[in-house]
Amino acid sequence: GTATAPAPVPAEWSGGGCPKPYVAGTDYSAGAVVSVAKSGYSMVYQCLEEPNNQFCGLSSYAPGTDLYWENAWTSLGSCDGSISPTKAPVFTALDDAGGCPGEFKEGGEYEEGDKVSKDGLVYECKAWPSGQHCSQIGYEPGMSVGEGSNAVEYWKEAWAITGYCSGTLTPTAAPSFVTLGDLGGCPEEWSPKMPPEGYEEGDLVSSMGMVYSCKAWPMSAHCGQAGYEPNVDPASPGAWKDAWAVAGYCSGSGVPTASPNFDVANVAVCPGEWVAGTNTAYEEGDMVSVSVSTTPIRKVAYKCKAWPYSGYCGQFSPTEYGGNQGWALVGSCNGSIGPTMSPVFVSMSEYGDGCPQEWSASSTSYEADDLVSLTVSGTPERKIVYKCRDWPNTGYCNQGEGFKPGSQNSNMAWTMVGMCEGSMAPTGSPTAYTGDCLYDRCRMVDSTENCTPGSTGCSCNASASPSSSCVRDIEEKSCEDTQANLWSSTADYEAGDVVRLVTKRFKCRNYPNSLWCEMEAYRPTLENTGIWTQAWTTDGMCT
């Protein structure tokens, strides 16, 4: 037979020989050029300008080969040989940063400009929006995600190396405590607001007796969004601090009427810091302090409420979401004091005639107004009654441990209505969702195709005769009908995958946003706004 002529070599680029080969994981700057070997020649690619250059080092953007490479690279032409250096290379030495800042801590809250140390190197959190990843899993400085050729260094998107260090930083001066000001009566409590009715720079809201001020633009745009409620850490810990600043404390309608009145001027020194524990770690009247600012240092004191609310005092910090169930604000403080006296337990009002069925993490059939009981003490036995909230919050009642009554996210699903004794007949049995929620789930799968001998990737060389044995490896799309299930932390989500929450569908966004779809912080919710929208988009309703 007649051999097929090989594919023509693209025009040669203007730079002469071939630059250094592309290496995945390298921190390529805008304008950097690399070469990639092809069949019989090499191609030259140039890294695009900001911000696309952040993808140039990711293996899923390998120039000329992977699906999304054109979002990071542009082709300049072919090359042959190597480039002769015009002069000796210049090596840039890292600066000596002196003493080492604090070690990076997984789960820590980091903002733009924060510095951490690891293995003798100093890393600085980049500016927003890249800096929003500094506190997220998978962005630990110097650590790669994956193994071998699949390893990706996501940390370079969030952190920059600024130098090397040794020893520890020496404080420049003794820390100074700043007492929070008494702002009088409490402004209105925070509520979700979207433009044009949203919050603006300087607007004040209150939460648990603390007053917060909306920051300047552009961060003020977050002040009314779900996920940025002051003092609340629903999915992205500390996100509210990007939008709000602590302004002081207040008293009035914003503080629960059942809480005792204290003369804040008498809280001169601070009790011990709050420490997590069991539901018996703190008792009624115990006092703790919590730091609300580190530069300058500001602390406030809280007092543990009467039983059964005291059971929450060891489970939730006074300033975290759910903390207001057990703690009442006393005022700002300075220094340290000894422990308070042993308290006297006081019961809450009894609800109904006997206790409803115990809450179950495995149930998926709770509906609005369904009642459950939760045992908070065995000796003596104490139970609290909760009621499932109205739609759209109803969906959270069936989300297991993450929204257990009395837990951190309890208020999103359940309302505490009182205590109970004995037993009662269960409420009407609800009907779980049993419909079809199918979608077309697609994946790229390995396959082969026939090829012309001598062509790129073909198993037959140019001198071979065309035949069915001449093949090359390819990837092709394969789709199948799949049931949309509830979001799961163990699932491996990809772009286009669909999950549901009750009967509402959500679709995983395209790469690179799809990388967040399997992260707990980006789990879809029934709220119309929130950080989940960066990873997911609504996809209609199940039938």
Buried (B, 14 or more C-beta within 10 A) or exposed (E): EEBBEBBEBBEBBEBEBBBEEBEBBBBBEBEBBBBBEBEEBBBBBBBBEEEBBBBBBBBBBBBBEBEBBBBBBEBBBBBEEEBEEEEEEEEEEEEEBBEBBEEBEEEBBBBBEBBBBBEEBBBBBBEEEBBBBBBBEBBBBBBBBEEEEEEBBBBBBBBBBBBBBEEEBEEEEEEEBEBBEBBEEBBEEBEBBEEEEBBBEEBBBBBBBBBBBBBEEEBBBBBBBBBBBBBBBBBBBEBBBBBBBBBBBBBEEBBEEEBEEBEBEEBEEBBEEBEEEEBEBBBBBBBBBBBBBEEEEBBBBBBBBBBBBBBBBBBBBBBBBBBBBBBBBBBBBBEEBEEBEEBEEEEBEEBBEBBBBEBEEEBBEBBBEBBBBBEBBEEEEBBBBBBBBEEBBBBBBBBBEBBBBBBBBBBBBBBBBBBBEEEBEEBEEBEEEEEEBBBEBBEEEEEEEEBBBBBEEBEBEBEBEBEEEBBBEEEEEEEEEBEBEBBEEEEEBBBBBBBBBBBBBBBBBEBBBBBBBBBEBBBBBBBEBBBBBBBBBEBEEBE
